[in-house]
Amino acid sequence: MKTSIPATLLDTAQGQEAESILRACVHCGFCLATCPTYQVEGNELDSPRGRIYLIKNMLEGEPVTAVTRNHLDRCLTCQACETTCPSDVNYHRLLAIGRSTVSNLVPRPLWQQWLRSALVRGFAQRRMVALLLKMGRPLAGLSPAALRAYLQPQRAKISPPAVVAGSRSVILVQGCVQPGLSPTTNAATSWVLAQLGIGTLTVATEVCCGALAAHLDAEERAAQQARANIDAWWPHLDAGAEAIVMTATGCSNQVIDYGRLLADDPEYAERAAAVTEKVRDVAQILLAEDLSALAVTNAPRISWHCPCTGQHGQSLDAPVKTVLQRLGFAVPVVRDSHLCCGSAGTYSLLQPKMAKELRQRKLLNLESSDPEQIVTANIGCQVHLAGGTNTPVVHWIELLARSLQTTIQAPVNSERNHV
């Protein structure tokens, strides 16, 4: 793609990055076939190729309006287009530059600025989120439909793991909204890892990973949060923790970006790159272990939804499927599994119409095999999908922990009944 970006912009790191990405695009249109918003709208400007042209024109100095901003806002940043692109166009980075630029050229209405700031700051407060959810659950029946999925009753607690003997340990990232929305997820992770002789530790001083800030044009805040987490985790990595384990793919996708985000920070660049190398999804941990001691009997029928941040951002679809299949679960093929469910961080709150349409399409495919449970790997997807179906939606690690605990308890219960 030929560009005519002004020299003043090309003299900046952002301008150089944008031009490099733009020049990689060859207009092929493969991205249209895998773009969720284009599938719904059929509008070229709601496709990656169309948005690339909008960003190109804006950076070259052509007039822009709120219409440009709206088309960029409607992107889910699912990265499905990047998985498809034969030219390896780094679309999500170009989109971040485009969104930042258009927000400066066409400022948002004050109510939008307030809402986005409130989401970035509010969701990052783990204890406040948990408290508000606890207070809101008794009023779930009186709440607007958009909030009910966030106020679902808590599931039964996961049995705590036995004390792990040995020297192996990992840092288990708590997350911001997950402890309030689904506290059983991290408990399940600790229990499963304990069966493999791996201890988990949590770090009280860690903060939000920065994903919300990065998605809502607040990259400097995301960088500050990255620095705070590096400071919080580093002593434990120094002491021998072998990995930073994530159960929310949206968070791990962000932490993996710390190396790029802080590449020009002389104080943090080296440690940021090292932290990036230590990030592991729980599926990656299990895949590297001997699972022969774990086995599930009478595995329930499931349908697996791989979040976009896992599937397109980190190639985690196959590892999760492999782990589940090794342990006795059948994982049926889901039609259009590459398409986003519509959650996309705060997208379901900021673009509810599109998010509901995508959820309806996703659930139609997920439920076609008549599953007893739908399993996923990101708290945002989990809550969003649960809001549109009566089929239970849980994290796959929780499904695994409960199934293993049931299998372990079954012989004991059988013996008691016999006596």
C-alpha positions as CSV (number, residue, x, y, z in Angstrom):
1,M,0.0,0.0,0.0
2,K,1.4,3.4,-1.0
3,T,1.4,6.1,1.7
4,S,1.8,9.8,1.8
5,I,2.1,10.4,5.5
6,P,3.5,13.9,6.3
7,A,7.2,14.1,7.2
8,T,6.3,15.6,10.6
9,L,4.5,12.4,11.5
10,L,7.0,10.2,10.0
11,D,9.6,11.7,12.3
12,T,7.8,10.1,15.2
13,A,8.0,6.4,16.3
14,Q,4.3,6.1,16.0
15,G,4.3,7.5,12.5
16,Q,7.0,5.1,11.4
17,E,5.2,2.1,12.9
18,A,2.0,3.1,11.2
19,E,3.6,3.5,7.8
20,S,5.4,0.1,8.1
21,I,2.1,-1.6,8.9
22,L,0.2,0.2,6.2
23,R,2.8,-0.7,3.6
24,A,2.4,-4.4,4.5
25,C,-1.2,-4.5,3.4
26,V,-1.8,-5.7,-0.2
27,H,-5.6,-5.0,-0.3
28,C,-6.4,-8.7,-0.7
29,G,-9.6,-8.7,1.3
30,F,-9.0,-12.1,3.0
31,C,-9.7,-10.3,6.3
32,L,-13.3,-9.7,5.3
33,A,-14.2,-13.4,5.5
34,T,-13.1,-13.6,9.1
35,C,-14.2,-10.2,10.5
36,P,-17.2,-10.5,12.8
37,T,-18.5,-7.0,12.3
38,Y,-18.2,-7.3,8.5
39,Q,-20.2,-10.6,8.7
40,V,-23.0,-8.7,10.5
41,E,-23.0,-5.3,8.8
42,G,-21.7,-6.2,5.3
43,N,-20.1,-2.7,5.3
44,E,-16.5,-2.4,4.0
45,L,-15.8,0.3,6.6
46,D,-16.6,-2.2,9.3
47,S,-13.9,-4.6,8.0
48,P,-10.2,-4.5,8.7
49,R,-9.4,-3.4,5.1
50,G,-11.9,-0.6,5.4
51,R,-10.6,0.6,8.7
52,I,-7.1,0.5,7.4
53,Y,-8.1,2.9,4.6
54,L,-9.8,5.1,7.2
55,I,-6.7,5.2,9.3
56,K,-4.4,5.8,6.2
57,N,-6.5,8.7,5.1
58,M,-6.6,10.2,8.6
59,L,-2.8,9.9,9.0
60,E,-2.3,11.5,5.5
61,G,-4.1,14.5,6.7
62,E,-7.6,14.1,5.2
63,P,-10.6,15.4,7.2
64,V,-12.0,13.1,9.8
65,T,-15.3,13.1,11.7
66,A,-17.1,11.1,14.4
67,V,-18.1,8.6,11.6
68,T,-14.4,7.5,11.4
69,R,-14.2,7.1,15.1
70,N,-17.5,5.1,15.2
71,H,-16.2,2.6,12.6
72,L,-12.9,2.2,14.6
73,D,-14.9,1.8,17.8
74,R,-16.9,-1.0,16.3
75,C,-13.8,-3.2,15.9
76,L,-13.6,-5.9,18.5
77,T,-9.8,-6.2,18.3
78,C,-10.3,-9.9,18.0
79,Q,-7.3,-10.4,15.7
80,A,-9.1,-13.0,13.6
81,C,-8.0,-10.9,10.6
82,E,-4.4,-11.3,11.6
83,T,-4.7,-15.0,11.8
84,T,-6.0,-15.0,8.2
85,C,-3.8,-12.3,6.7
86,P,-1.2,-13.7,4.3
87,S,0.9,-10.5,4.7
88,D,1.1,-10.6,8.5
89,V,-0.3,-7.1,8.8
90,N,-0.1,-6.1,12.5
91,Y,-3.6,-4.7,12.3
92,H,-4.3,-4.4,16.1
93,R,-1.3,-2.1,16.5
94,L,-2.4,0.1,13.6
95,L,-5.9,0.2,15.1
96,A,-4.5,1.4,18.4
97,I,-2.6,4.2,16.6
98,G,-5.8,5.1,14.7
99,R,-8.0,5.2,17.7
100,S,-5.5,7.4,19.6
101,T,-5.2,9.8,16.7
102,V,-8.9,10.1,16.0
103,S,-9.7,10.7,19.7
104,N,-7.3,13.7,19.6
105,L,-8.7,15.0,16.3
106,V,-12.4,14.4,17.1
107,P,-12.8,14.5,20.9
108,R,-15.5,12.3,22.3
109,P,-18.5,13.8,24.0
110,L,-18.0,14.3,27.7
111,W,-20.3,11.5,28.7
112,Q,-18.3,9.0,26.6
113,Q,-15.0,10.3,28.1
114,W,-16.5,9.9,31.6
115,L,-17.8,6.4,31.0
116,R,-14.6,5.1,29.5
117,S,-12.6,6.6,32.3
118,A,-14.9,5.0,34.9
119,L,-14.6,1.6,33.2
120,V,-10.8,1.8,33.2
121,R,-10.6,2.9,36.8
122,G,-13.5,1.1,38.3
123,F,-12.9,-2.4,36.9
124,A,-9.3,-2.2,38.0
125,Q,-10.3,-2.1,41.7
126,R,-10.5,-5.8,42.6
127,R,-12.0,-5.4,46.1
128,M,-14.5,-2.7,45.1
129,V,-15.7,-4.9,42.2
130,A,-16.1,-7.9,44.4
131,L,-18.0,-5.8,47.1
132,L,-20.4,-4.3,44.5
133,L,-21.2,-7.7,43.0
134,K,-21.8,-9.1,46.5
135,M,-24.2,-6.3,47.3
136,G,-25.9,-6.5,43.9
137,R,-26.6,-10.3,43.7
138,P,-29.7,-10.1,46.0
139,L,-31.2,-7.5,43.6
140,A,-30.4,-9.4,40.4
141,G,-34.0,-9.9,39.6
142,L,-34.7,-6.2,39.7
143,S,-31.6,-5.2,37.7
144,P,-31.5,-4.4,33.9
145,A,-31.0,-7.3,31.7
146,A,-27.5,-6.1,30.7
147,L,-26.4,-6.5,34.3
148,R,-28.0,-9.8,35.3
149,A,-25.2,-11.9,33.8
150,Y,-22.8,-10.2,36.1
151,L,-25.0,-10.9,39.2
152,Q,-25.4,-14.7,38.8
153,P,-25.3,-16.7,42.0
154,Q,-21.9,-18.0,43.1
155,R,-21.2,-21.6,42.4
156,A,-20.2,-24.1,45.1
157,K,-16.7,-23.6,46.4
158,I,-13.8,-25.7,45.1
159,S,-12.2,-28.0,47.7
160,P,-8.8,-26.4,48.8
161,P,-5.7,-28.2,47.6
162,A,-3.5,-30.1,50.0
163,V,-0.2,-28.6,51.0
164,V,2.2,-29.1,48.1
165,A,5.5,-30.6,49.0
166,G,8.5,-29.8,46.9
167,S,10.2,-26.7,45.5
168,R,8.0,-26.0,42.4
169,S,5.9,-22.8,42.5
170,V,4.2,-20.4,40.1
171,I,2.7,-17.0,40.5
172,L,-1.1,-17.2,39.9
173,V,-2.4,-13.8,38.7
174,Q,-5.6,-13.0,40.5
175,G,-7.2,-10.7,37.9
176,C,-9.5,-7.7,38.6
177,V,-13.1,-8.8,38.0
178,Q,-12.6,-12.5,38.0
179,P,-12.3,-12.9,41.8
180,G,-15.7,-11.2,42.2
181,L,-17.4,-12.8,39.2
182,S,-15.9,-16.3,39.4
183,P,-13.7,-16.9,42.5
184,T,-13.9,-20.6,41.8
185,T,-11.7,-20.2,38.7
186,N,-8.4,-19.5,40.5
187,A,-9.3,-21.9,43.3
188,A,-9.8,-24.7,40.7
189,T,-6.4,-23.8,39.1
190,S,-4.6,-24.1,42.5
191,W,-6.2,-27.4,43.1
192,V,-5.4,-28.9,39.7
193,L,-1.8,-27.7,39.8
194,A,-1.4,-29.1,43.4
195,Q,-2.2,-32.5,42.0
196,L,0.9,-32.2,39.9
197,G,3.1,-31.0,42.7
198,I,3.0,-27.4,41.7
199,G,2.3,-24.8,44.4
200,T,0.7,-21.4,43.6
201,L,1.3,-18.1,45.2
202,T,-0.6,-14.8,44.8
203,V,1.0,-11.4,45.1
204,A,-1.1,-8.9,47.0
205,T,0.6,-5.8,45.4
206,E,-0.2,-6.7,41.8
207,V,-2.6,-4.4,40.0
208,C,-4.7,-4.6,36.9
209,C,-2.8,-6.0,33.9
210,G,-3.6,-2.9,31.9
211,A,-5.8,-4.6,29.2
212,L,-8.7,-2.3,29.9
213,A,-6.6,0.8,29.7
214,A,-4.9,-0.3,26.5
215,H,-8.3,-1.1,24.8
216,L,-9.7,2.3,25.8
217,D,-6.9,4.5,24.4
218,A,-5.2,4.9,27.8
219,E,-1.8,3.3,26.9
220,E,0.2,5.4,29.3
221,R,-1.9,4.2,32.2
222,A,-1.5,0.6,30.9
223,A,2.3,1.2,30.9
224,Q,2.1,2.4,34.5
225,Q,0.2,-0.7,35.5
226,A,2.8,-2.9,33.7
227,R,5.6,-1.3,35.7
228,A,3.7,-1.8,39.0
229,N,3.2,-5.5,38.2
230,I,6.8,-6.1,37.2
231,D,7.8,-4.6,40.6
232,A,5.3,-6.8,42.3
233,W,6.2,-10.1,40.6
234,W,10.0,-9.7,40.2
235,P,11.1,-10.7,43.7
236,H,9.1,-13.9,43.4
237,L,10.6,-14.7,40.0
238,D,14.0,-14.0,41.5
239,A,13.2,-16.4,44.4
240,G,12.5,-19.2,41.9
241,A,8.8,-19.0,40.8
242,E,9.0,-20.7,37.4
243,A,6.1,-19.0,35.6
244,I,3.4,-16.3,35.8
245,V,0.2,-18.3,35.3
246,M,-2.9,-16.7,33.8
247,T,-6.4,-18.1,33.7
248,A,-7.9,-15.2,31.7
249,T,-6.6,-15.0,28.2
250,G,-7.4,-11.3,28.0
251,C,-5.0,-10.7,30.8
252,S,-2.2,-12.9,29.5
253,N,-2.5,-11.3,26.1
254,Q,-1.8,-8.0,27.7
255,V,1.1,-9.1,29.9
256,I,2.7,-10.8,26.9
257,D,2.8,-7.3,25.4
258,Y,4.8,-5.7,28.3
259,G,8.0,-6.2,26.4
260,R,6.8,-4.1,23.5
261,L,5.0,-1.6,25.7
262,L,8.1,-0.8,27.8
263,A,10.7,-1.4,25.1
264,D,11.9,2.2,25.3
265,D,11.9,2.4,29.1
266,P,15.6,2.1,30.2
267,E,14.6,1.1,33.7
268,Y,12.0,-1.5,32.8
269,A,12.7,-2.8,29.3
270,E,14.9,-5.7,30.3
271,R,12.7,-6.9,33.1
272,A,9.6,-6.4,30.9
273,A,11.0,-8.7,28.3
274,A,11.9,-11.3,30.9
275,V,8.4,-11.1,32.4
276,T,6.9,-11.6,28.9
277,E,8.9,-14.8,28.6
278,K,7.6,-16.1,31.9
279,V,3.9,-15.9,31.1
280,R,2.1,-19.2,30.8
281,D,-1.6,-20.1,30.3
282,V,-2.6,-22.9,32.7
283,A,-3.2,-25.1,29.6
284,Q,0.5,-24.7,28.7
285,I,1.5,-25.7,32.2
286,L,-0.6,-28.9,32.1
287,L,0.4,-29.8,28.5
288,A,4.1,-30.0,29.7
289,E,3.3,-32.3,32.6
290,D,2.7,-36.0,32.9
291,L,-1.1,-36.2,33.3
292,S,-1.3,-40.0,33.6
293,A,-2.2,-39.7,37.3
294,L,-5.3,-37.6,36.4
295,A,-8.3,-39.2,34.9
296,V,-12.0,-38.2,34.6
297,T,-14.8,-40.7,34.5
298,N,-18.3,-39.9,33.2
299,A,-17.1,-36.7,31.6
300,P,-20.0,-34.4,30.9
301,R,-20.8,-33.3,27.3
302,I,-19.1,-30.0,26.6
303,S,-18.7,-27.3,24.0
304,W,-15.4,-25.4,23.9
305,H,-15.3,-21.7,23.1
306,C,-11.7,-20.4,22.7
307,P,-11.6,-16.7,23.4
308,C,-10.1,-14.5,20.6
309,T,-7.3,-13.5,22.9
310,G,-6.4,-17.2,23.3
311,Q,-7.1,-18.3,19.8
312,H,-5.7,-15.5,17.7
313,G,-3.5,-13.8,20.2
314,Q,-1.7,-16.8,21.7
315,S,-2.6,-20.0,19.7
316,L,-4.1,-21.6,22.8
317,D,-7.0,-23.4,21.1
318,A,-5.1,-26.7,20.5
319,P,-3.4,-26.9,23.9
320,V,-6.7,-26.6,25.8
321,K,-8.4,-29.2,23.4
322,T,-5.4,-31.6,23.9
323,V,-5.5,-31.4,27.7
324,L,-9.2,-31.9,27.8
325,Q,-9.1,-34.9,25.4
326,R,-6.2,-36.5,27.3
327,L,-8.3,-36.4,30.4
328,G,-11.3,-38.0,28.9
329,F,-13.5,-35.2,27.4
330,A,-14.9,-35.2,23.9
331,V,-14.4,-31.8,22.3
332,P,-16.8,-31.4,19.4
333,V,-16.0,-29.2,16.4
334,V,-17.9,-25.9,16.6
335,R,-18.9,-24.1,13.4
336,D,-17.3,-20.6,12.9
337,S,-15.2,-21.1,16.1
338,H,-12.9,-18.4,14.8
339,L,-15.5,-15.6,15.2
340,C,-15.8,-13.5,18.3
341,C,-18.6,-14.0,20.8
342,G,-19.0,-10.2,21.2
343,S,-17.5,-9.8,24.7
344,A,-14.1,-8.2,23.8
345,G,-13.4,-6.6,27.2
346,T,-15.7,-3.7,27.6
347,Y,-17.1,-4.0,24.1
348,S,-20.3,-5.7,25.3
349,L,-21.0,-2.6,27.4
350,L,-20.0,0.0,24.9
351,Q,-21.4,-1.7,21.8
352,P,-24.3,-3.8,23.2
353,K,-26.3,-4.2,19.9
354,M,-23.4,-5.7,18.0
355,A,-22.3,-7.7,21.1
356,K,-25.7,-9.3,21.4
357,E,-25.9,-10.2,17.8
358,L,-22.5,-11.9,17.9
359,R,-23.4,-13.7,21.1
360,Q,-26.6,-15.1,19.6
361,R,-24.6,-16.4,16.6
362,K,-21.9,-17.9,18.8
363,L,-24.4,-19.6,21.1
364,L,-26.3,-21.1,18.2
365,N,-23.1,-22.9,17.1
366,L,-21.9,-23.8,20.6
367,E,-25.2,-25.3,21.6
368,S,-25.7,-27.3,18.3
369,S,-24.1,-30.4,19.9
370,D,-26.4,-30.2,23.0
371,P,-23.7,-29.7,25.6
372,E,-24.3,-30.0,29.3
373,Q,-21.8,-27.2,29.8
374,I,-20.0,-24.6,27.7
375,V,-16.4,-24.0,28.7
376,T,-14.2,-21.1,27.9
377,A,-11.0,-19.5,29.1
378,N,-11.7,-15.8,29.7
379,I,-13.9,-14.2,32.3
380,G,-15.4,-11.7,29.9
381,C,-16.5,-14.3,27.5
382,Q,-17.8,-16.5,30.3
383,V,-20.1,-13.8,31.7
384,H,-21.1,-12.5,28.3
385,L,-22.1,-16.0,27.0
386,A,-23.8,-16.9,30.3
387,G,-26.1,-13.9,29.8
388,G,-27.6,-15.4,26.7
389,T,-28.2,-19.0,27.6
390,N,-29.5,-21.4,30.3
391,T,-26.6,-23.8,29.6
392,P,-24.0,-23.4,32.4
393,V,-20.9,-21.5,31.2
394,V,-17.7,-22.1,33.2
395,H,-13.9,-21.9,32.8
396,W,-12.5,-25.2,31.5
397,I,-10.1,-25.5,34.5
398,E,-13.1,-25.3,36.8
399,L,-14.9,-28.1,34.8
400,L,-11.7,-30.1,35.1
401,A,-11.2,-29.6,38.8
402,R,-14.8,-30.5,39.7
403,S,-14.8,-33.5,37.4
404,L,-11.5,-34.8,38.9
405,Q,-12.8,-34.2,42.4
406,T,-15.9,-36.1,41.6
407,T,-13.9,-39.0,40.2
408,I,-11.6,-39.1,43.3
409,Q,-14.6,-39.1,45.7
410,A,-16.6,-41.7,43.7
411,P,-14.7,-44.8,45.0
412,V,-14.9,-43.5,48.6
413,N,-18.7,-43.0,48.3
414,S,-19.1,-46.4,46.6
415,E,-17.2,-48.1,49.5
416,R,-19.4,-46.3,52.1
417,N,-22.5,-47.4,50.3
418,H,-21.3,-51.0,50.2
419,V,-20.5,-51.0,54.0
